[in-house]
Amino acid sequence: MKKKLVLVESEMTSSAGHFLDYLFETSNYFKDKKDIYWFLNNKFKFNKIIPPKYCNIKKIIQSNTFNRKKNKFYYIMEEVFFFFKNYFDILFFIFFFVKDKKKLFSFFKCLCGNTFFIPRYFKSFYLEYLKLNLNSDDDMVFQSCRRKDIALVYFLYNIEKKTIPRIHLRIFFIPKVRYKDFYFYFKKIKDAIQNKIFLYTENGVKKNILTKELGSDYFINTTKPIFSFYKRKPNIKFHTIGFVGEARSNKGFNRIPEFIKAIQKNENNFKFLIHFSNLDSDTVKTAKVLRDLSLKYNNIEIINEYCDYNEYRKILEKITIMPFLYDLDQIKIGSGILYSCLSYEIIPIIPKNCDYLEEVMTEKSIIEAESFDDFIKITKNIKTDYMKYLSFIKDSSIKLNQSIKADLLVKNINRA
């Protein structure tokens, strides 16, 4: 009988972005060994996305309906509602645990440690959690652990300590220092770290900040997203330069038109594929310029929509070279797209001084550009000597695949 693996994404409400992609990838990786469950926000909409048939989808996590920045008045009214609801939920759990004195005592202990507030997600999460009859041989992964998630874990661990599954908290965002923040709840569960609860983040800036805040790197395991892999054939007639991901200025979106024009001047065997979904006020004008360029040149393809898991991988299969025109500070935080380049044997060009890449890339495959003109020059050089660069990135793809198999998150989930 398979053990259970519960993947939690509490804040994701739309079928777009890295978070859904990581759910697919993690599920695919473990599907033969585990029964997979997704715990999602109750407002999540798949739209046209078809989830894997082998996944048990539970849209049960209750959170805010209104965004504070977009609907400040309604957000405040909703917070007032949750304030009073909290006390009704306390009464609910008093009666719920009345026959189990140990759980009732643990519940009150957590309440006292949390200024008599139940974590926002706890009730909707916990009632579904009980139905699965999880035990210590099962696993639960919080795919992008936030403050409210670790608050939930604080209650869950103390109430269900005897039978609780192994809990894996993947810290995708650097936690902010605030009242009752991530670090506040970490201190309450740190005795369970590396025993029942495991913390993970990517190497580099995130690891350094968390190590400093938590006081010891003992608590933080290095991990990386799980990816599928693609073997690229060398017979390339036309190279496709790709730009994918969010259309943001700090990710180089506004530099793309200038880059295309510079390449087009004396090169006629490149194609360009630009994929993005959302725009902001800083990138709307650039998107229009790109559309105008695509009407002028038939070698420019623009995909301005969210693509599902399979569609996105078809896009990656087309791309052979990907210049990362990012701000250095942005790419130093980490990039899921960079990992996708390695797994799909796309040759990436990155800004100089991304010092965390040695962990997943071979030395020869790290191609760094010091300036905008350098990005253009290197792109042309790759086309001229493509077989050499392809062999380098294939080595990095193998290295990434091996590192995923050796990843502590993967090992901890796979252990007997």
Protein Blocks (a to p, Z undefined) as FASTA:
>chain_A
ZZddddddfkbcbdedjklmmmmmmmmmmmmmpccdddddfkbcfkjaccdfkbccddfb
ccdfbdfklmmmlmmmmmmmmmmmmmmmmmmmmmmmmmmmklmmmmmmmmmmnoopacfk
lmmmmmmmmmnopafkbccddfbacfklmmmmmmmmmmmmmmoccdddddfbacdddehi
fklmmmmmmmmgoklpccdddehjklmmmmmmnopaklpccdddddddddddfbdfbdcd
ddedjddfklommmmmmmmmmmmmmpckbccddddfbdcfklmmmmmmmmmmmmmpmkbc
cddddddfklmmmmmmmpmbdcdfbdfklmmnopfklmmmmmnopacdddehiaklmmmp
cfklmccdfbfklmmmmmmmmmmmmmmmmmmmmmmmmmmmmmmmmpmklmmmmpZZ
